[in-house]
């Protein structure tokens, strides 16, 4: 299950050329100076992860059942951990690494991350969390979407490898421009 909603078609466009504006923001988020720096920081965060894997459908599943707030969330967390294992998504890795660099231990940083399981949140909450950690909202949304939609069908280890390759390609292309 994904945190990305397909309901946007039901709402229609808020204004003329809304899709063109989104495409422009997405391009700038990935190729602008701030975006390239964020991608480099994300690459550093992924390399720092204790396990080279990215989960789908949640911000963080590390010790998720113990951190769940109630019985139904605990059950959802147990199901997610049994299918994906423990870990973070790409945005979760970015936030986790920022907290570790700020002085938290790796375990404290994992425990400080919200679960944001796909059963009780959507991708916009992940984008909000990424924005709070310093990403642009657009870039956080794009990263979460890539994590869950583009690489969703892969294993957590394959998702990690594909994300690293994509970031390396983006940074190389941006660096040569």
Secondary structure, 3 states (H helix, E strand, C coil): CCCCCCCHHHHCCCCCCHHHHHHHHHHHHHHCHHHHHHHHHHHHHHHHCCCCCECCCCCECCCHHHHCCCHHHHHHHHHHHHHHCCCECHHHHHHHHHHHHCCCCHHHHHHHCCCCCCCCCCHHHHHHHHHHCCCCHHHHHHHHHHHHHHCCCCCHHHHHHHHHHHHHHHHHHHHHC
